[in-house]
């Protein structure tokens, strides 16, 4: 009888201890979890470019850990949703054929101005979402980044081939870009290589001026200006922190006369709207915590590159022409001397 009671007590003690341990572990996990907020700014309801809203969701891409909670706050003047899936994009919704595709993972349903909605992410992955009422609005939550072995954009979509091609909103310029290495890590030098083409004729466009701005986690980390020489240019960048990046080229206009005519060389009233944007993700480098590399950019990025190329081609051609003319003249002179010589 006593032995039976002791066994029951022992089992109860073990079970109680197990519950206490699980509870303690749960508290520790909860203590590590964090809460994040994403704002829906005023003007997000309007798809036009010149609106007060710079982004639809702020920040548009958020990196968190499993167990973290995200709260969306509606600061706009209309109701919105936070619906998992793929949105239509800024322009595709206008033909009424693509209004977004929910995937059923989460859906806030409509919540009104000054209201909010929260969701806790328990699984790893890249989660895209959009507003079903305003399908051009889209955002991404990245939960516990996993370094893939293939290039991809900030939403996790695999990039099948490089270069990536985009067109300016006026459809006049094709902008191509690639980066090396294809998967970017912190403290490693990344080279962004890009070219400009006439979208109608597919001919290479030289002397196109541009501004390059790279933002990471909502902060500007790199900015420069340049001119595409013989159609292309490049920049080297070393990232010190991980997170999604946005590579934006804007104010893409012709910087002067060129032998290649194109409608893209016509003056632009508002060049800031001539913008293309590419995205990807920078990952933490397990092998490097600092970098001793020196970032070297192109030494000269002015029109002299074009003239130098012309000189490199033209000077040897002129020299060759001079040699041919000299040999022809010399041959003619020798022939003349032989003709007029007096025999002995």
GUFIBA-244407 format. One record per residue: y, x, z of N, C-alpha, C in turn. Coordinates in nm, 2 decimals. Each point is the difference from the previous one (the first is absolute). Layout:
N
npy  npx  npz  capy  capx  capz  cpy  cpx  cpz
Y  X  Z  Y  X  Z  Y  X  Z
...
! end
This chain:
344
npy  npx  npz  capy  capx  capz  cpy  cpx  cpz
-0.12  0.08  0.00  0.12  -0.08  0.00  0.12  0.09  0.00
0.00  0.10  0.09  0.12  0.09  0.01  0.01  0.08  -0.13
-0.11  0.04  -0.06  0.00  0.07  -0.12  0.06  -0.08  -0.12
-0.04  -0.13  0.00  0.05  -0.09  -0.10  0.15  -0.01  0.00
0.05  -0.02  0.13  0.15  -0.01  0.02  0.07  0.12  -0.05
-0.06  0.12  0.03  0.06  0.13  -0.03  0.01  0.01  -0.15
-0.11  -0.04  -0.07  0.00  0.01  -0.15  0.11  -0.09  -0.06
0.01  -0.12  0.05  0.10  -0.09  -0.04  0.14  0.06  0.02
0.02  0.05  0.12  0.13  0.06  0.03  0.03  0.12  -0.09
-0.10  0.08  -0.03  0.01  0.12  -0.08  0.04  -0.05  -0.14
-0.07  -0.10  -0.05  0.03  -0.05  -0.14  0.14  -0.06  0.00
0.04  -0.07  0.10  0.14  -0.05  0.01  0.10  0.11  0.00
-0.02  0.10  0.08  0.09  0.11  0.01  0.02  0.07  -0.13
-0.12  0.03  -0.07  0.01  0.06  -0.13  0.08  -0.08  -0.10
-0.03  -0.13  0.00  0.06  -0.09  -0.10  0.15  -0.01  0.03
0.04  -0.01  0.13  0.14  0.00  0.04  0.07  0.12  -0.04
-0.07  0.12  0.02  0.06  0.12  -0.03  0.03  0.01  -0.15
-0.10  -0.05  -0.08  0.01  0.00  -0.14  0.12  -0.08  -0.05
0.02  -0.12  0.06  0.11  -0.08  -0.03  0.14  0.07  0.04
0.00  0.06  0.11  0.12  0.07  0.05  0.04  0.11  -0.10
-0.11  0.08  -0.05  0.02  0.11  -0.09  0.06  -0.06  -0.13
-0.06  -0.11  -0.05  0.04  -0.05  -0.13  0.15  -0.05  0.02
0.03  -0.06  0.11  0.13  -0.05  0.02  0.10  0.11  0.01
-0.04  0.11  0.06  0.09  0.12  0.01  0.02  0.06  -0.14
-0.11  0.01  -0.08  0.02  0.05  -0.13  0.09  -0.08  -0.09
-0.02  -0.14  0.02  0.09  -0.09  -0.07  0.14  0.02  0.03
0.03  0.02  0.13  0.14  0.02  0.05  0.06  0.13  -0.06
-0.09  0.10  -0.01  0.05  0.13  -0.06  0.03  -0.02  -0.15
-0.09  -0.07  -0.07  0.03  -0.02  -0.14  0.12  -0.09  -0.02
0.02  -0.10  0.09  0.12  -0.08  -0.01  0.12  0.08  0.02
-0.01  0.10  0.10  0.12  0.08  0.03  0.04  0.09  -0.11
-0.10  0.04  -0.08  0.03  0.08  -0.12  0.06  -0.08  -0.12
-0.03  -0.13  0.00  0.05  -0.08  -0.11  0.15  -0.01  0.01
0.06  -0.01  -0.12  0.15  -0.01  -0.01  0.04  -0.13  -0.08
0.12  -0.03  0.02  0.06  -0.12  -0.07  0.11  0.05  -0.10
-0.01  -0.06  -0.12  0.10  0.04  -0.10  0.07  -0.13  -0.05
0.12  0.02  -0.05  0.07  -0.12  -0.06  0.04  0.03  -0.15
-0.01  -0.10  -0.08  0.04  0.01  -0.14  0.10  -0.12  -0.02
0.12  0.04  -0.04  0.11  -0.10  -0.02  -0.01  -0.06  -0.14
0.03  -0.12  -0.02  0.03  -0.07  -0.13  0.15  -0.01  -0.01
0.06  0.08  -0.08  0.15  0.01  0.01  0.06  -0.12  -0.08
0.13  -0.02  0.03  0.08  -0.10  -0.07  0.01  0.04  -0.15
-0.03  -0.10  -0.08  0.00  0.02  -0.15  -0.13  0.02  -0.06
-0.11  0.01  0.08  -0.13  0.02  -0.05  -0.05  -0.12  -0.09
0.06  -0.11  0.02  -0.04  -0.12  -0.08  0.05  0.01  -0.15
0.09  0.10  -0.02  0.06  0.02  -0.14  -0.06  0.11  -0.07
-0.07  -0.02  -0.12  -0.06  0.12  -0.07  0.09  0.09  -0.08
0.13  -0.04  0.00  0.09  0.08  -0.08  0.02  0.14  0.06
0.05  0.09  -0.09  0.02  0.14  0.05  0.11  0.02  0.09
0.12  -0.07  -0.03  0.12  0.02  0.08  0.01  -0.10  0.12
-0.10  0.01  0.09  0.00  -0.09  0.12  0.02  0.08  0.12
0.04  -0.06  0.12  0.01  0.08  0.12  -0.13  0.06  0.05
-0.11  -0.05  -0.04  -0.13  0.05  0.04  -0.04  0.12  -0.09
-0.01  0.11  0.06  -0.05  0.12  -0.07  -0.15  0.00  -0.02
-0.07  -0.05  0.10  -0.15  -0.02  -0.01  -0.03  -0.14  0.05
-0.12  -0.05  -0.04  -0.04  -0.14  0.04  -0.04  0.00  0.15
-0.08  0.10  0.04  -0.05  0.01  0.13  0.05  0.14  0.05
0.05  0.01  0.12  0.06  0.13  0.05  -0.07  0.04  0.13
-0.08  0.12  -0.01  -0.03  0.08  -0.12  -0.10  -0.06  -0.09
0.01  0.03  -0.13  -0.10  -0.06  -0.10  -0.14  0.05  0.02
-0.01  0.13  0.05  -0.13  0.06  0.02  -0.01  0.05  0.15
-0.09  -0.04  0.07  -0.01  0.03  0.14  -0.14  0.06  0.03
0.00  0.12  0.07  -0.13  0.06  0.04  -0.02  -0.02  0.15
-0.12  -0.05  0.04  -0.03  -0.03  0.14  -0.15  0.05  0.02
-0.04  -0.03  0.13  -0.14  0.03  0.04  -0.08  -0.13  0.02
-0.13  0.01  0.00  -0.08  -0.12  0.03  0.04  -0.05  0.14
0.01  -0.13  0.02  0.03  -0.06  0.13  0.15  -0.03  0.01
0.08  0.06  -0.09  0.15  -0.02  0.01  0.04  -0.14  -0.05
0.11  -0.05  0.05  0.04  -0.14  -0.04  0.13  0.01  -0.07
0.01  -0.07  -0.11  0.13  0.00  -0.08  0.06  -0.14  0.00
0.13  -0.01  0.03  0.07  -0.12  0.01  0.11  -0.01  -0.11
-0.01  -0.10  -0.09  0.10  -0.02  -0.10  0.11  -0.09  0.05
0.12  0.03  -0.01  0.12  -0.08  0.04  0.08  -0.04  -0.12
0.02  -0.13  -0.01  0.07  -0.06  -0.11  0.15  0.00  0.03
0.07  0.10  -0.06  0.15  0.00  0.01  0.07  -0.05  -0.13
-0.08  -0.06  -0.08  0.05  -0.06  -0.13  0.05  -0.14  0.03
0.05  -0.07  -0.10  0.05  -0.14  0.02  -0.10  -0.10  -0.05
-0.11  0.05  -0.05  -0.10  -0.09  -0.05  -0.14  0.03  0.07
-0.09  -0.09  -0.01  -0.13  0.02  0.06  -0.09  0.09  -0.09
-0.09  0.08  0.06  -0.08  0.09  -0.07  -0.14  0.00  0.06
-0.10  0.06  -0.07  -0.13  0.02  0.05  -0.04  0.15  -0.01
-0.10  0.04  0.08  -0.06  0.13  0.00  -0.15  -0.03  -0.03
-0.03  0.02  -0.13  -0.13  -0.04  -0.05  -0.07  0.12  -0.06
-0.12  0.04  0.05  -0.07  0.11  -0.05  -0.04  -0.02  -0.15
0.01  0.11  -0.08  -0.03  -0.01  -0.14  0.10  0.07  -0.08
0.00  -0.02  -0.13  0.08  0.07  -0.10  0.11  -0.09  -0.05
0.13  0.04  0.02  0.11  -0.08  -0.05  0.02  0.02  -0.15
0.10  -0.07  -0.06  0.01  0.00  -0.14  0.09  0.12  -0.05
0.08  0.06  0.08  0.09  0.10  -0.04  0.14  -0.06  -0.03
0.10  0.09  -0.02  0.14  -0.05  -0.01  0.02  -0.08  -0.13
-0.07  0.03  -0.11  0.03  -0.07  -0.12  -0.11  -0.09  -0.05
-0.13  0.03  0.04  -0.11  -0.07  -0.06  0.00  -0.15  0.03
0.06  -0.04  0.12  -0.01  -0.14  0.04  0.08  -0.09  -0.09
0.10  0.06  -0.08  0.09  -0.09  -0.08  -0.07  -0.08  -0.11
-0.11  0.05  -0.05  -0.07  -0.07  -0.10  -0.10  -0.11  0.05
0.00  -0.01  0.14  -0.07  -0.11  0.07  -0.15  0.02  -0.02
-0.05  0.12  -0.05  -0.14  0.02  -0.02  -0.06  0.08  0.12
0.08  0.08  0.07  -0.05  0.08  0.11  0.09  -0.03  0.12
-0.05  -0.08  0.09  0.07  -0.04  0.12  -0.07  0.06  0.13
-0.07  0.10  -0.02  -0.07  0.07  0.11  -0.14  -0.05  0.02
-0.08  0.09  0.07  -0.14  -0.04  0.02  -0.04  0.03  0.14
-0.01  -0.11  0.09  -0.04  0.02  0.14  -0.15  0.04  0.00
-0.03  0.09  0.10  -0.14  0.04  0.02  -0.07  -0.06  0.12
0.08  -0.09  0.08  -0.06  -0.07  0.11  -0.02  0.07  0.13
0.05  0.12  0.01  -0.02  0.08  0.12  0.09  -0.05  0.11
0.13  -0.02  -0.03  0.09  -0.06  0.10  0.11  -0.08  -0.07
0.06  -0.10  0.06  0.11  -0.08  -0.06  0.08  -0.06  0.12
0.12  0.03  0.00  0.09  -0.05  0.11  0.04  -0.15  -0.03
-0.02  -0.04  -0.12  0.06  -0.13  -0.04  0.15  0.01  0.01
0.07  -0.10  -0.04  0.15  0.01  0.00  0.06  0.01  0.14
0.09  0.10  0.02  0.07  0.00  0.13  0.15  0.02  -0.04
0.09  -0.07  0.08  0.14  -0.02  -0.04  0.09  0.11  0.05
0.13  0.00  -0.04  0.09  0.10  0.05  0.00  0.00  0.15
0.01  0.13  0.06  0.00  0.03  0.14  -0.13  -0.02  0.07
-0.10  -0.03  -0.08  -0.14  -0.01  0.05  -0.08  0.13  -0.03
-0.11  0.01  0.06  -0.08  0.12  -0.03  -0.15  -0.03  0.00
-0.08  0.09  -0.05  -0.14  -0.01  0.00  -0.07  0.13  0.02
-0.11  0.01  0.08  -0.06  0.12  0.03  -0.15  0.01  -0.04
-0.05  0.12  -0.03  -0.14  0.02  -0.04  -0.04  0.13  0.06
-0.12  0.00  0.05  -0.06  0.13  0.06  -0.11  0.05  -0.10
0.02  0.12  -0.04  -0.09  0.06  -0.10  -0.12  0.07  0.07
-0.12  -0.05  -0.01  -0.11  0.06  0.06  -0.09  0.09  -0.08
0.03  0.00  -0.13  -0.08  0.08  -0.10  0.09  0.10  -0.07
-0.07  0.11  -0.04  0.07  0.10  -0.08  0.01  -0.05  -0.14
0.11  0.06  -0.07  0.01  -0.04  -0.14  0.15  -0.01  -0.04
0.02  -0.03  -0.12  0.13  -0.03  -0.06  0.01  -0.15  -0.03
0.10  -0.06  0.06  0.01  -0.15  -0.01  0.14  -0.03  -0.06
-0.02  -0.06  -0.12  0.12  -0.05  -0.07  0.03  -0.15  0.03
0.12  -0.04  0.00  0.04  -0.14  0.03  0.12  -0.03  -0.08
0.03  -0.13  -0.01  0.11  -0.05  -0.07  0.04  -0.14  0.05
0.11  -0.06  -0.05  0.04  -0.13  0.04  -0.04  -0.10  -0.12
-0.07  -0.10  0.04  -0.05  -0.09  -0.11  0.11  -0.09  -0.05
0.11  -0.01  0.08  0.12  -0.08  -0.05  0.08  0.08  -0.09
0.02  0.13  0.03  0.08  0.09  -0.08  -0.09  0.12  -0.04
-0.09  -0.02  -0.10  -0.11  0.10  -0.03  0.05  0.14  -0.04
0.13  0.02  -0.03  0.04  0.14  -0.02  0.01  0.08  0.12
0.01  -0.07  0.12  0.00  0.07  0.13  -0.14  0.06  0.03
-0.01  0.13  0.03  -0.13  0.06  0.03  0.02  0.11  0.09
-0.11  0.03  0.08  0.00  0.12  0.09  -0.14  0.04  0.02
-0.01  0.11  0.08  -0.13  0.07  0.03  -0.01  0.05  0.14
-0.11  -0.03  0.06  -0.03  0.06  0.13  -0.12  0.09  -0.01
0.02  0.13  0.04  -0.11  0.10  -0.01  -0.06  0.02  0.14
-0.12  -0.02  0.02  -0.06  0.01  0.13  -0.10  0.12  0.00
0.04  0.10  0.09  -0.08  0.12  0.02  -0.04  0.06  -0.14
0.09  0.08  -0.05  -0.01  0.06  -0.13  -0.13  0.08  -0.01
-0.07  -0.02  -0.11  -0.12  0.07  -0.04  0.03  0.07  -0.13
-0.01  0.14  0.00  0.03  0.07  -0.12  -0.10  -0.02  -0.11
0.04  -0.06  -0.11  -0.09  -0.02  -0.11  -0.01  0.13  -0.08
-0.10  0.00  -0.09  -0.01  0.12  -0.09  0.05  -0.04  -0.14
0.08  -0.09  -0.02  0.06  -0.04  -0.13  0.15  -0.03  0.02
0.08  0.02  -0.10  0.14  -0.04  0.01  0.02  -0.15  0.00
0.10  -0.05  0.07  0.03  -0.14  0.02  0.14  -0.02  0.03
0.04  -0.13  -0.01  0.14  -0.03  0.04  0.01  -0.04  0.14
0.11  -0.03  0.05  0.02  -0.03  0.15  -0.07  -0.13  0.04
-0.04  -0.08  -0.09  -0.08  -0.12  0.03  -0.15  0.03  0.00
-0.04  0.12  -0.03  -0.14  0.04  -0.01  -0.07  -0.02  -0.13
0.08  -0.05  -0.10  -0.06  -0.02  -0.13  -0.03  0.13  -0.07
-0.12  0.02  -0.05  -0.04  0.13  -0.06  0.07  0.02  -0.13
0.05  0.12  -0.02  0.07  0.04  -0.12  -0.11  0.06  -0.09
-0.03  -0.08  -0.11  -0.11  0.04  -0.08  0.03  0.13  -0.09
0.12  0.00  -0.05  0.04  0.11  -0.09  0.14  0.04  0.03
0.02  0.13  -0.01  0.14  0.06  0.00  0.04  0.03  -0.14
0.13  0.00  -0.04  0.11  -0.04  0.09  0.00  -0.16  0.02
0.08  -0.04  0.10  0.02  -0.14  0.02  0.12  -0.03  -0.08
0.00  -0.12  -0.07  0.10  -0.04  -0.09  0.08  -0.12  0.05
0.13  0.00  0.00  0.08  -0.11  0.03  0.12  -0.01  -0.09
0.06  -0.12  -0.02  0.11  -0.02  -0.09  0.12  -0.04  0.08
0.12  0.04  -0.04  0.12  -0.05  0.07  0.02  -0.15  -0.03
0.07  -0.07  0.09  0.01  -0.14  -0.02  0.05  -0.05  -0.14
0.08  0.09  -0.06  0.05  -0.04  -0.14  -0.10  0.03  -0.11
-0.12  0.05  0.04  -0.11  0.03  -0.09  0.03  0.10  -0.11
0.10  0.09  0.03  0.04  0.10  -0.10  -0.06  0.13  0.02
-0.03  0.03  0.13  -0.05  0.14  0.03  -0.14  -0.01  0.07
-0.09  0.08  -0.05  -0.13  0.02  0.06  0.01  0.12  0.09
-0.04  -0.02  0.13  0.01  0.11  0.10  -0.14  0.03  0.04
-0.05  0.12  -0.02  -0.13  0.05  0.04  0.00  0.10  0.11
-0.09  -0.01  0.10  0.00  0.09  0.11  -0.14  0.04  0.04
-0.02  0.12  0.05  -0.12  0.04  0.06  0.03  0.09  0.11
-0.09  0.03  0.09  0.03  0.09  0.11  -0.13  0.08  0.03
0.02  0.13  0.04  -0.10  0.09  0.03  0.02  0.06  0.14
-0.10  0.00  0.09  -0.13  -0.07  -0.02  0.01  -0.15  0.00
-0.11  -0.06  -0.05  0.01  -0.15  -0.02  0.00  -0.08  0.13
-0.07  0.06  0.11  0.01  -0.06  0.13  0.08  0.09  0.08
0.11  -0.05  0.06  0.11  0.08  0.06  -0.03  0.01  0.15
0.01  0.12  0.06  -0.01  0.02  0.14  0.12  0.08  0.05
0.02  -0.01  0.13  0.11  0.07  0.06  -0.01  0.15  -0.01
0.12  0.06  -0.01  0.01  0.15  0.00  -0.07  0.06  -0.12
-0.02  -0.07  -0.10  -0.05  0.05  -0.13  0.10  -0.03  -0.11
0.03  0.10  -0.08  0.11  -0.02  -0.10  -0.06  -0.10  -0.11
0.08  -0.10  -0.03  -0.03  -0.10  -0.10  0.10  0.01  -0.11
-0.05  0.01  -0.12  0.08  0.00  -0.12  0.00  -0.13  -0.07
0.12  -0.06  -0.01  0.02  -0.13  -0.08  0.04  0.04  -0.14
-0.07  -0.04  -0.10  0.03  0.03  -0.14  0.02  -0.13  -0.07
0.11  -0.01  -0.08  0.04  -0.13  -0.06  0.06  0.03  -0.13
-0.01  -0.11  -0.09  0.05  0.01  -0.14  0.06  -0.14  -0.03
0.09  0.01  -0.10  0.07  -0.13  -0.05  -0.03  -0.01  -0.15
-0.03  -0.13  -0.04  -0.03  -0.03  -0.14  0.08  -0.12  -0.04
0.02  -0.01  -0.13  0.06  -0.12  -0.06  -0.11  -0.11  0.00
0.02  -0.11  0.07  -0.10  -0.10  0.01  -0.05  -0.07  -0.13
0.09  0.00  -0.10  -0.03  -0.06  -0.12  -0.07  0.09  -0.10
0.04  0.13  -0.01  -0.05  0.09  -0.09  -0.10  0.10  0.06
-0.01  0.00  0.13  -0.08  0.09  0.07  0.03  0.15  -0.02
0.12  0.03  -0.05  0.05  0.13  -0.02  0.06  0.06  0.13
-0.02  0.13  0.02  0.05  0.06  0.12  0.15  0.00  0.01
0.05  -0.04  0.12  0.15  0.00  0.02  0.04  0.12  0.08
0.08  0.08  -0.06  0.06  0.12  0.07  0.14  -0.04  0.05
0.05  0.08  0.09  0.14  -0.01  0.05  0.03  -0.14  0.07
-0.10  -0.05  0.07  0.02  -0.13  0.08  0.03  0.04  0.14
0.11  -0.04  0.05  0.05  0.03  0.14  -0.06  -0.10  0.09
-0.03  0.04  0.13  -0.06  -0.09  0.10  0.03  0.05  0.14
-0.02  -0.09  0.09  0.01  0.03  0.15  -0.14  -0.03  0.05
-0.05  0.10  0.08  -0.14  -0.02  0.06  0.02  -0.01  0.15
-0.06  -0.11  0.06  0.01  -0.02  0.14  -0.14  -0.03  0.05
-0.05  0.07  0.10  -0.13  -0.02  0.06  0.02  -0.05  0.14
-0.06  -0.11  0.04  0.01  -0.06  0.13  -0.14  0.00  0.06
0.00  0.02  0.13  -0.13  -0.01  0.08  0.02  -0.07  0.12
-0.08  -0.10  0.03  0.01  -0.09  0.11  0.14  -0.05  0.02
0.06  -0.03  -0.11  0.14  -0.06  0.00  0.11  0.10  0.01
-0.03  0.13  0.01  0.10  0.10  0.01  0.01  0.09  -0.12
0.12  0.04  -0.04  0.01  0.09  -0.12  -0.04  0.14  0.04
-0.09  0.06  -0.07  -0.05  0.13  0.03  0.03  0.11  -0.11
0.04  -0.05  -0.12  0.03  0.09  -0.11  0.09  -0.07  -0.10
0.10  0.07  -0.05  0.10  -0.05  -0.10  0.05  0.11  -0.09
0.00  -0.03  -0.12  0.05  0.10  -0.10  0.03  -0.07  -0.13
0.08  0.07  -0.09  0.03  -0.05  -0.13  -0.04  0.10  -0.10
-0.02  -0.05  -0.12  -0.04  0.09  -0.11  0.01  -0.05  -0.14
-0.03  0.08  -0.10  0.00  -0.04  -0.14  -0.14  0.04  -0.06
-0.06  -0.10  -0.06  -0.13  0.03  -0.06  0.02  0.10  -0.12
-0.06  0.11  0.00  0.01  0.10  -0.10  -0.12  -0.01  -0.09
0.02  -0.01  -0.13  -0.10  -0.02  -0.10  -0.09  -0.12  0.05
0.06  -0.10  0.06  -0.07  -0.12  0.04  -0.06  0.00  0.14
0.00  0.11  0.07  -0.06  0.00  0.14  0.06  0.09  0.10
-0.04  -0.02  0.12  0.05  0.08  0.11  -0.10  0.00  0.12
0.03  0.07  0.10  -0.09  0.00  0.12  0.07  0.03  0.13
-0.05  -0.03  0.11  0.05  0.04  0.13  -0.12  0.03  0.10
0.02  0.09  0.08  -0.09  0.04  0.11  0.04  -0.05  0.13
-0.09  -0.06  0.08  0.03  -0.06  0.13  -0.11  0.03  0.10
0.04  0.04  0.12  -0.10  0.01  0.11  0.03  -0.10  0.10
-0.10  -0.09  0.03  0.02  -0.11  0.10  -0.05  0.05  0.14
0.08  -0.03  0.10  -0.03  0.04  0.14  -0.07  -0.11  0.08
0.01  -0.12  -0.05  -0.06  -0.11  0.08  -0.08  -0.09  -0.10
-0.09  -0.07  0.05  -0.09  -0.08  -0.08  0.06  -0.14  -0.01
-0.05  -0.08  -0.09  0.05  -0.13  -0.02  0.03  -0.03  -0.15
0.02  -0.13  -0.03  0.02  -0.04  -0.14  0.14  0.05  -0.05
0.00  0.04  -0.13  0.13  0.05  -0.06  0.03  -0.09  -0.12
0.13  -0.01  -0.03  0.05  -0.06  -0.11  0.08  0.10  -0.09
-0.04  0.01  -0.12  0.06  0.10  -0.09  0.09  -0.08  -0.10
0.13  0.01  0.02  0.09  -0.09  -0.08  0.09  0.08  -0.09
0.00  -0.03  -0.13  0.09  0.06  -0.10  0.10  -0.11  -0.03
0.13  0.03  0.01  0.10  -0.10  -0.03  0.11  0.07  -0.08
0.10  -0.09  -0.05  0.11  0.05  -0.08  -0.05  0.08  -0.12
-0.10  -0.04  -0.07  -0.06  0.07  -0.11  0.08  -0.03  -0.13
0.08  0.10  -0.04  0.09  -0.02  -0.11  0.00  0.13  -0.08
0.05  -0.01  -0.13  0.01  0.12  -0.08  0.11  0.09  0.05
-0.03  0.13  0.00  0.10  0.09  0.05  0.08  0.07  -0.12
-0.02  -0.04  -0.12  0.07  0.06  -0.11  -0.07  -0.02  -0.13
0.06  0.06  -0.10  -0.06  -0.01  -0.14  -0.13  0.07  -0.01
-0.09  -0.05  -0.09  -0.13  0.06  -0.02  -0.04  -0.02  -0.14
-0.10  0.07  -0.05  -0.05  -0.02  -0.13  -0.09  -0.13  -0.01
-0.03  -0.05  0.11  -0.09  -0.12  0.00  0.08  -0.12  0.03
0.02  -0.09  -0.09  0.08  -0.13  0.01  -0.09  -0.10  0.07
0.06  -0.08  0.08  -0.07  -0.11  0.08  0.09  -0.10  0.05
-0.04  -0.12  0.01  0.08  -0.11  0.07  0.03  0.04  0.14
-0.09  0.08  0.06  0.01  0.04  0.14  0.13  0.09  0.03
0.05  0.05  -0.11  0.12  0.09  0.01  0.13  -0.08  0.00
0.00  -0.13  -0.02  0.12  -0.08  0.01  0.05  0.00  0.14
0.14  -0.02  0.02  0.06  0.00  0.13  -0.06  -0.12  0.08
-0.01  0.02  0.13  -0.06  -0.11  0.09  0.11  -0.04  0.10
0.02  -0.13  0.01  0.11  -0.05  0.09  -0.04  0.03  0.15
-0.12  -0.03  0.04  -0.04  0.02  0.13  -0.13  0.08  0.00
0.01  0.14  -0.01  -0.11  0.08  -0.01  -0.10  0.00  0.13
0.06  -0.05  0.11  -0.09  0.00  0.12  -0.11  -0.10  -0.02
0.01  -0.10  -0.08  -0.10  -0.10  -0.03  -0.11  0.06  -0.09
0.03  0.11  -0.06  -0.10  0.07  -0.09  -0.08  0.09  0.09
-0.10  -0.06  0.07  -0.08  0.06  0.10  -0.15  -0.02  -0.02
-0.07  0.11  0.04  -0.15  -0.02  0.00  -0.05  0.06  0.14
-0.10  -0.06  0.05  -0.05  0.04  0.13  -0.15  0.02  0.00
-0.05  0.11  0.06  -0.14  0.03  0.01  -0.03  0.02  0.15
-0.12  -0.03  0.04  -0.04  0.02  0.14  -0.13  0.07  0.02
-0.02  0.06  0.11  -0.13  0.05  0.05  0.01  0.03  0.15
-0.10  0.07  0.05  -0.01  0.02  0.14  -0.02  0.15  0.03
0.07  0.05  0.11  -0.02  0.13  0.04  -0.09  0.00  0.13
-0.10  0.08  0.00  -0.09  0.00  0.11  0.01  0.13  0.09
-0.03  -0.02  0.13  0.00  0.11  0.09  -0.10  0.11  -0.05
0.04  0.12  0.01  -0.08  0.12  -0.05  -0.07  0.05  0.12
-0.14  -0.01  0.00  -0.08  0.05  0.11  0.00  0.16  0.01
0.04  0.06  -0.11  -0.01  0.15  -0.01  0.13  0.07  0.02
0.11  -0.08  -0.01  0.13  0.06  0.01  0.09  -0.08  0.09
0.08  0.07  0.09  0.10  -0.07  0.08  0.14  0.05  -0.03
0.01  0.11  -0.08  0.13  0.05  -0.04  -0.02  0.06  -0.15
0.11  0.03  -0.06  -0.01  0.06  -0.13  0.10  0.12  -0.01
-0.05  0.11  -0.06  0.08  0.11  -0.02  0.04  0.02  -0.15
-0.04  -0.10  -0.08  0.03  0.00  -0.14  0.15  -0.02  -0.02
0.06  0.06  -0.10  0.14  -0.02  -0.04  0.00  -0.10  -0.12
0.08  -0.10  0.02  0.01  -0.10  -0.10  0.10  0.05  -0.11
-0.04  0.02  -0.12  0.08  0.05  -0.11  0.01  -0.11  -0.10
0.12  -0.04  -0.03  0.03  -0.10  -0.10  0.03  0.07  -0.13
0.01  -0.07  -0.11  0.04  0.06  -0.13  0.13  0.07  0.02
0.01  0.12  -0.05  0.12  0.08  0.02  0.12  -0.06  -0.07
-0.01  -0.05  -0.12  0.11  -0.06  -0.07  -0.05  -0.13  -0.05
0.09  -0.10  0.01  -0.04  -0.14  -0.04  0.11  -0.06  -0.09
0.07  0.09  -0.07  0.12  -0.05  -0.08  -0.04  0.01  -0.15
0.09  -0.04  -0.09  -0.02  -0.01  -0.14  -0.04  0.14  -0.06
0.03  0.11  0.07  -0.03  0.13  -0.05  -0.15  0.01  -0.03
-0.08  -0.07  0.07  -0.15  0.00  -0.03  -0.02  -0.04  -0.15
0.07  -0.10  -0.04  -0.02  -0.05  -0.14  0.05  0.10  -0.10
0.12  0.05  0.03  0.05  0.10  -0.09  -0.08  0.13  0.00
-0.05  0.03  0.11  -0.09  0.12  0.01  -0.12  -0.01  -0.08
-0.06  -0.12  0.00  -0.12  -0.03  -0.08  0.03  0.01  -0.15
0.12  -0.05  -0.04  0.04  0.01  -0.14  0.02  0.14  -0.03
0.06  0.08  0.09  0.02  0.14  -0.03  -0.13  0.08  -0.02
-0.10  -0.04  0.09  -0.13  0.07  0.00  -0.07  -0.02  -0.14
0.02  -0.12  -0.05  -0.06  -0.04  -0.13  0.08  0.06  -0.12
0.14  -0.02  0.01  0.09  0.03  -0.11  0.01  0.15  -0.02
0.02  0.08  0.11  0.02  0.15  -0.02  -0.11  0.07  -0.07
-0.13  -0.02  0.04  -0.11  0.06  -0.08  0.00  -0.05  -0.15
0.03  -0.13  -0.02  0.00  -0.05  -0.13  0.10  0.07  -0.09
0.12  0.02  0.06  0.11  0.07  -0.07  -0.04  0.15  -0.03
-0.06  0.06  0.10  -0.04  0.14  -0.02  -0.11  0.01  -0.11
-0.09  -0.09  0.00  -0.10  0.00  -0.10  0.06  -0.02  -0.14
0.10  -0.09  -0.01  0.07  -0.03  -0.13  0.07  0.12  -0.04
0.06  0.08  0.09  0.08  0.12  -0.03  -0.10  0.11  -0.05
-0.12  0.01  0.06  -0.09  0.10  -0.05  -0.05  -0.03  -0.14
-0.03  -0.13  -0.02  -0.04  -0.05  -0.14  0.10  0.03  -0.10
0.13  -0.03  0.03  0.11  0.03  -0.10  0.02  0.14  -0.02
-0.01  0.08  0.11  0.01  0.15  -0.01  -0.11  0.06  -0.09
-0.12  -0.04  0.02  -0.11  0.05  -0.08  0.01  -0.04  -0.15
0.05  -0.13  -0.02  0.02  -0.04  -0.14  0.11  0.08  -0.07
0.11  0.02  0.08  0.11  0.08  -0.06  -0.04  0.14  -0.03
-0.08  0.06  0.10  -0.05  0.14  -0.02  -0.09  0.01  -0.12
-0.09  -0.10  -0.02  -0.09  0.00  -0.11  0.08  -0.01  -0.13
0.10  -0.08  0.00  0.08  -0.02  -0.12  0.08  0.13  -0.04
0.04  0.07  0.11  0.08  0.13  -0.02  -0.10  0.11  -0.06
-0.12  0.01  0.05  -0.09  0.10  -0.05  -0.04  -0.03  -0.14
-0.02  -0.13  -0.03  -0.03  -0.05  -0.14  0.11  0.04  -0.10
0.12  -0.01  0.05  0.12  0.03  -0.09  0.01  0.14  -0.03
-0.03  0.09  0.10  0.00  0.14  -0.02  -0.10  0.05  -0.10
-0.12  -0.06  0.01  -0.11  0.03  -0.10  0.03  -0.04  -0.14
0.07  -0.11  -0.01  0.04  -0.05  -0.14  0.10  0.09  -0.07
0.10  0.05  0.08  0.11  0.08  -0.07  -0.02  0.15  0.01
-0.12  0.04  0.03  -0.02  0.15  0.01  -0.02  0.06  -0.14
0.05  0.13  -0.02  -0.01  0.06  -0.13  -0.12  0.10  0.00
-0.09  -0.02  -0.10  -0.12  0.09  -0.01  0.04  0.15  -0.03
-0.06  0.09  0.05  0.02  0.14  -0.03  -0.07  0.04  -0.13
! end
